[in-house]
Amino acid sequence: MQTILNYSNGVLKEPNVGKELDVYNPANGRVYAKVPDSNASDIEDAIIAAKNAYPKWSSTSIEERHDYLMKISKAIENDLDNLAMAESIDNGKPLWLAKAVDIPRAASNMRFFATAIMQFSSESHEMNGQAINYTLRKSLGPVACISPWNLPLYLFTWKIAPALAAGNTVVAKPSEVTPMTAYLLSKICIDIGLPAGVLNIIHGQGENTGAVLSGHKDIKAISFTGSTKVGATIASKAAPLFKKYSLEMGGKNPNIIFADCDYNKMLETTMRSSFANQGQICLCGSKIFVEKSIYQKFKKDFVTKAKALKVGHPLEKDTKVGAIVSKAHFNKINYHINLAKEEGGTILCGGETVKLEGYKEGWYIQPTVIEGLSIACSTNQEEIFGPVVTLIPFESEEEVLKMANDTNYGLAATIWTQDISRAHRIAANIEAGIVWVNTWLLRDLRTPFGGMKNSGVGREGGFEALKFFTETKNVCIAYSK
């Protein structure tokens, strides 16, 4: 049994009231660690530490901040195997995936913003010989970073890195469902000598920690990734205090496939965009729209490939679909599969839980493909966030665009076509913050990231993140006569 500790004011410590939560291994359904069930007093201590550290950290040179972030990046790379194993055990994702994607991306996040801050510049505007305006961008103070369970270290560092690079101090709250790699990051920060109070990592349930951060007068900004429901709660607390907030929330993303696509590339990529990380990625294409002329062929080929995906223990090399992150989420996905049947959907494959030999208490669900549902039904409107996709045929560009936009979400979309004019038209008119054409999840860290409608407020990534974590001031100086 492992014990996770809070990281506050530069040291690892138990929660003030001594309460703990169970941390489960999704592969076998057993408790394998304990994590602090922190409360308002733990958050208050962390905020005080962040406030005390802020004056010195914000005046630290850009070069020094760059060096600290680069040290963290290198330490993550050096500890790849240990961090990947921890992520796989904690989250249920295949070990090979954590090694290939999650942990390398966490290192890249730290490295990217370490170098980005060195290039971050302000603007000047001259007024025809009258005056010159220049823009200052100053750090905010203590800020809060709240991250989800699906990509634990990947998204945790995605928020922390730009906040620290810009000169803010941070109180960070990882998901209590998957806290292990955030805890290991605490140890890395201690090892590389990050000054006390610059980064504080407090574990616990959202209502006892995240809610306090959202409404605390000394927290100047909140960066959140998670559910739309929780994002709305954060906004309701932060907005009356005029805090800055960035909310990256849910997605119910369309994957639009035209008959003129590169079929083999599309089919292979669509398998990934449907079932990667057990479908537990906010960018997964869970609604697959297929042009009618190739619908039957696609359905046959896609279902055949979905049936061939191995559902297995996350540590096995040939596992393609690992364990669902928690019992609660496992139950939610199964509820939605049953609801799809009630709504008249036909299960083409999957739809059942899996009992692995030796791990029968683990939380496994077959890749599930459903057809025959209306675009307005709950299955096609609500985010399921699991290995479940629906197939929907269409006849025209106008029809599919209307169906794709018929949703409260607007995070991402994927378009498959060789017609470049069509690709531009749909990309311009689809209601999504991120559009991929003939690819999926190809990310350039310089580009803005975020969604429309119920999928979020604000943008992360590149200089957008650095702008969010700074306050803009314009200075106008008149030329003397």
ABEGO torsion letter per residue (X at the ends): XBBBBBBBGGBBBBBAAGBBBBBBBAAAGBBABBBBBBBAAAAAAAAAAAAAAAAAAAABBAAAAAAAAAAAAAAAAAAAAAAAAAAAAAAGBBAAAAAAAAAAAAAAAAAAAAAAAAABBBBBBBBGGABBBBBBBBBAEBBBBBBBAABAAAAAAAAAAAAAAAGBBBBBBBBAABAAAAAAAAAAAAAAGBBBGABBBBBEBAAAAAAAAAABAABABBBBBEBAAAAAAAAAAAAAAGBBBBBBBBBBBBBBBBAABBAAAAAAAAAAAAABGGGBBAABBABBBBBAAAAAAAAAAAAAAAAABBBBBAABAABABBBBABAAAAAAAAAAAAAAAAAGBBBABEGBBBBBBGAAABBBBBBBBBBGBBAABAAAABBAGBBBBBBBBBABAAAAAAAAABBABBABBBBBBABAAAAAAAAAABBBABBBBGBBGBBBAABBBEBBEAAEBEBBEEAAAAAAABBBBBBBBBBBX
